[in-house]
Amino acid sequence: MITTKKVLLTTSNEDIIKELVKFEAIEQIKCSEERHSVWSLNKTPVMLTPNEQELIHVPEAVAIPFNSIHVNAFTKWCYHNGFEPGEYATGIKIDTRVESCVLCSLVGHKAIAEDTMVYNNETTEADIIVYESSNFIVVPELGSIKPGYLMIVPKKHQYLSIAQMPKMYLPEYEQVCEDIETILKGSFGTDKDVSFFEHGSGPSGFTSHAKSIVHAHVHVIIDFTLKQKYLDMVQMKPCPDLSVAANTHYFAYKVGAHGERLCNYNDDVFVQRQYPRQIMAMELGLAPNLYNWRKTSFLENIHTTLYRMWEYLSENELSYRIAERTRNFVVPFGNRFTDSAL
């Protein structure tokens, strides 16, 4: 969830403190005056019981002993009190460099066919490649909360974030961003903003999430921007050269292919999982957890996105570059309508 309240947790039990600080968004302080610095990191402070009685005391029933049941109970208790505790550190490390990756599967056409046009004719709508350049593909967003939601994916798994990519790939990446902005605006409205954002992974490739996607991917969506209060919440600052964040877990965001890039690459600042998706879902009034692409597919929004893009691409004369890079989408997607009419 998105933290809506700044609270100070207190407890008289030192064992509880030791367990709570294993949550990535909870940090121990020694006195209540330190709480503001922790709040500024989008985290929640906890301390041994001070004199102030109005603070929120952690109930021992949800905190000791810690196992999966108590972790869930404590997390729900945090949500009830308006803040996100973050993930509980289990100590497990998974090397995603050697694990199978869903994005690598898409790059490899899910072993259906070598040719992209043949693949697009055979695969499901959610896995269609709508745009392809030498080193990138663009696919529908997994769990599209709203129409007009795509992902830019480098073909090589070895680059775990855009910040880690060699500079020689950046001109092509900028072309992809320009073209996708053009396509989305043409499909959904030239007066609407297109936002680009990325949760960049650190260079190690290690994660504690068995199903984490640690393969660079940039989210692109039309008609959604982050309000200033949400940018301030995670200390977003101008970042012209993203390579400075290459050795960190960062969050990058910009409005427009050539807009000012904002970034937070301070690992001390907590950025919620699927941060923009949570905000988007909240602003759209969706039920809790519908932001999570692992739980809700929103296939109807994916279909709308593909249809609107196909309609725009097939009915308008576009640049040679866009036409060539989307041809393997336009032709087979059009065939789906022809086949369904027979």
N, C-alpha and C positions, 0 to 999 in steps of 0.2 A: 504494500500500500504506500501511498504518498503521505509522509508525515505531515499532520495538520496541527499538532500541538507540541510546544516546547515544554517538556516536563523534566523534572529531576527525580530520579529513582533513589530510594533510600532503603537500607536494610541494616539490621544489627547483627547479621550473620555473615562472617567473613567467607564461609564456604560458598554462599550464594554469590558474593562478589566474584570469586574465582571462576564460577560457571558463567555468569552474565557477560563477563568481558570476552568470552569466546564468541559471542555474537558480534558480527562485523560492524554493526552500527551502534554498539554500546561501549562507552569508555569510562573508566574509573577516574574520579577526581578526589582530591583530598579535602577541599572545602567548597562551599556553595558558590563562592565568588568565581570559581573556575568554570562554572557551567556555561557561561556565555561563549567561551572559546570553543567548547565542544559543540554547542548548538550551531556555531558558525560553520562547522564541518558537516552539517546535516546528520548529526549523531545525537544520541541521548546519553546524558551523564548519569552515573550511579555512584553513590558514596555510602559509607557507613553512617548510621543514623545521626543527623545533626540536630540542632535545637529546634529548627523550624518544624512545626507540626502540620503545616498545610501541604507538605510535599507528599508524593505518592510512594507509599511503602510497598515493597515487593512481598506478596504473600508467599510464605514458605511452601504452601501446598502446591504451587505451580513451579517451584524452582529447585526443590531438593527431593530425592536424588535426581540427577539429570539423565534421562534416557529419551528415546524418541517420543514417548507419550508426553513427558514433561516439556520437551522442546516445543511440541505442538500446542500444549496447553499454555505455556508462557507466551508463545507467539500470538495466540488468540487474545490473551490478556492484554498484550501490548496494543493490538489493533483496537480493542475496546477502549483503550485509553488514548488513541489517536496518534500512535507513532509506530514506525517500522524498526524492528530490532535488527534486521539483516539476517544473514545466514549464520547458523551455529557451526563453529569450526570443529570438524570431526577428526582432522589430522590426515584425512585421506587425500592422496595426490594421484591424479590420473594424467598420464602423458598423452595428450590428444594428438601429438605428432605421429603416433603409431596406431591410434584408434581410427575406426571407420568414421567417415564424415558425410553427413547428408548433402552438403554442398559439393563435395567432391563427386558424389554420386550423380548430381545434376550435371556437373561439368562433363562427366563421363557418359552422359545420356542414359544413366541407369542400366547400362549394358544392353539397351534395346537395339540401338543402331549407331553406326559411326556418323552417319549423315544427320545433321540437325533437322533438316526438313522431314526426313523419314521419322526421326524421333518425335518431333512435334505432332506428327500425324497419328502416332501410336500412344503417346503418354497421356496422363490425366491432365486436366486443365491447370491444376495447382502446380504442376511441374513443367509447364511449357516455358521454353526459352523465347522471350519476346524480342530480344536484341542481342547481337553477338558481334564482338570485335575480335581482334587477334588475341587479346589477353584478358577479356572480360566477357561475362554473360550478364543479362538482366532477366530476372524471373519475378513472378508474383510474390508478394510478401506472404510468408507462412502465417496464416491466421490474420487475414486482412480485416482490421477493425472497421474500416470504411473503404469505399472504392477509391481507386487512384493511388494504390500503395504497392511499391516495388522494392526489389533489392538488387544492388549492383554487387557482383561477386567476381573477384579475380580468379582466373582459372587455376593458378598455382596455390596449393595449400601451404607452401613454405612461408608465405607472407601472411602473418596472423593479424595484421592490421594495415590500413592504408599508410600509416606513419612508417611502417617497416619496408614498404616497397621501394626498390631502387628508383632514383629520380628519372631514369630513362622511361619509366612507365607513366609518369605523371601527365605528360601531354595527352596521351591516349585516354587516361582516366578523365581528364578535363573534358575531352571530346564526348565521352560517354555521358557525363553529367549534363553537358549542354544539350545533347540530343534527347535525353530522357526528359529534361525540362520542357523542351519544345513539344515532344509527343504528348506529355501529360497536359500541358496548357492547351494544345490543340484539341485534345480529347475531352477535357473537362471545363475549360474556360480560361481565356488568356488573362483575365483579371484576377486569377487566383494565384497565391504564392505557392512555390514548390520548396519544401524543406528537405535537407539532407542531414542525416545524423548517424553516428557510429559509436558503438561501445568497443573501443580498441583493446585488444588483448596484449598482455606483456609478451616479451620474446621467448619466455621459457616454454610455453605451450602446455604448462601444467594447470589443472583446474581441480576443484573438489566436486564438480558436477559431472556425473557420469554421462549425461546427455548434452553437455554444453557444446555449442558450436564455436570452436576456436579455429576459425578459418575466416579471414577478413570478409566482411560484408557490410555494405552501406545501405541504410534504409532511406527510401525516397517516398515522399508523400505530398500530394497536392491538397490545398485548402486546410492546412493545419500548421500553426506556428506555436512555439512555446512562449508564454507570457513572461514578462520580465521577472516576476516573482519566482518563477521556476528556474530561470537562469541564475538568479541570485542565490537560490537555495543550494546550488551545487558549485557556486563560485566560478561561473563561466567568464573567461577573459579572452580578448582578441589573441589569435594565434596564426599569424601569416604563414609560418613554416611549421607544418605538422610533424616534421621529422624530430623536433625537440621532444616529442612525446613517445618516441619509438620504444623506449625502455620501460614504459609504464602501462598501467591499465587506465585508459583515458576515456572521456566522453567528449565528442566533437559534434558541432552543430553549425549549420549555416542556412540562411534563407536565400535561395537563388544559386544557380550554378557558379556565378561570379560574386556571390555575396560575401560579406565579412565572416570569416570562420572564427567561431568561438570555441574554446576548449578548456577543459579542466583535466590536467594530468598530475594533480597532487593526490597521491595515493592515500593521504590522510582524510580526504573528503569522501564521504560515503555517497555513492550514486546508486539508487535502488535498481534492482533487476528490472529490465524492460521499462526504464524510467519514462520515456516519452509515451510509450504505449499505455502505461498506467494513467498518465495525465489525460491522454486522449480519451480513454475509456471513461474516466471520471467526468470529463467535460461533456461527453455524449450521453451521460446518464445511464451507462450500462451497469448491469449487475456485477457484484464483486467477482473477481477472477476471470471475467470474460476477456480481459486484456491479454491473458496468457495464451500464446499461440500453441502451446503444447496441449491445451485443453479444449480450445474452440477454433475451428477451422475457418468459419465465415466463407464457405465456398461460394455463396451467392454474391459476395462482394468481389471475389476473384473473377467470377464469370462476368460481372458488370465491367470490371476493369479491362479484361481482355476484349470484350465486345466493343467497348467505346474506343479502345486503342485501334483495334482492327478496322473499325468503321472509319476513323480518321485517317489511318495510314493507307487504306485502300481507295479512299475517295479524293485524296488531295495529292497534288504534285509537290513532293518534298525534295530536299537535297539528295544528291547521288549517294552520299555517305549514309544517310538515314535509310534510304530505300534499300540499299544493299545489305545493311546490317539488320534489317527487319524482314527481309524477303522470306526467310525461312520460317517466320511466324505468320505472315499475312496469307501466304498461299495455303498451307495446311489448315489454318484456323478457318479460312473461308470454305474449305472442303467439308468441314464439319457441318455447316449449314446446308450445303448441297446434298450431302449424304443423308441428313435427317429428313430432307424433303422427299426423298425417293420412297 
